[in-house]
Amino acid sequence: MKDLEFKGYRRENGRVGIRNHVIVLPVDDISNAACEGVSRIIQGAQALPHAYGRLQFGEDLELFFRTLIGTGANPNVAAVVVIGIEPDWTERVVDGIARTGKPVAGFSIERHGDLKIISEAARKTKEFVQWASTLCRETCSWSEVYVSVKCGESDTTTGLASCPTVGTVVDHFTDIGSTVSFGETSELTGGEHIVKKRAATPEIGEQFMKVWQAYNDFIVRHKTNDLSESQPTKGNIRGGLTTIEEKALGNIQKLGKRSKFVGVLEPAQAPPKNGLWFMDTSSAAAEALTLWAASGAVIHLFPTGQGNIIGNPILPVIKVSGNPITCATMSEHIDFDVSKILTGEMTIEEAGSSLLSLMTSTCNGRLTAAEVLGHREFVMTKLYRSA
């Protein structure tokens, strides 16, 4: 495999995106209606409503701002209109996005009301959409792309076929100098010692273990008798994974055979340099993908066994499955069927090469199954109760 080229969008700060969204971003849940009002008026604009409230503080507040600003700053986004109830928090989000050089405008509802703000914001959004429509794709290379990986609704086929397929691509990306990120902290339980050994240095391995231990301690502190409906999930158990350890060993196959991770990221934190990174994330698909999009990932590889149907508003999600039943009964959700690995008709290396070709098509504009089906799940991560 080589450092292939594709046609992407080079943003003002030099980063490369593969989509050209104009988003209308609510700062808080009570601004959702105004944002959706704008997106109903202006075709080509996408509102990102969320259920996050107000009165956050401390680390939770910092993650909140990091997620919103990172979402607007993502290279798949051409321009952003931000709407909030109060001017101060709205401007904080606007200023954070503006540091990328991206066109962004903010509107606050207090002392104006929905109707006036929707009218004003719609005019600016129209301007942004028309401007974005004039942008042209240009030649970019895979080494400029940031890829995230996470699996969901795993079963026995995930660790045997779809995760190893993704692992071969991860090895390729790290070889050519791309940026890749994995996470799912709780779903590494039982295999955390294996992940630690994949760190580029002993110090990075210890950083990972500190993050994993803190997450594990939190789960143990709050669980009841067991986690049999959460880790592994009912879907995992139905697919033959009876313990979190079995699930973890399949999950880890996404790291490939030789890649070493070069650092540990906080949730929604952008990688400061190229390479493979661990990000501390929930294993809940919608939350995790929202965090990766906020960290700047522009394409996501999603191995699935039983058939997770997740999508994201700005991050294209490619579903890979090795379960022949899932590929037959949920074919509309699966982008790449690797079930022939299980019958010996396809090697993992051949599957990885074909997946890279599909990713190139996706970067050139081909829509994923989740995009076509309208899966745009956007879920903020909340660390604790608000004040």
Disulfide bonds with the S-S distance in Angstrom:
none
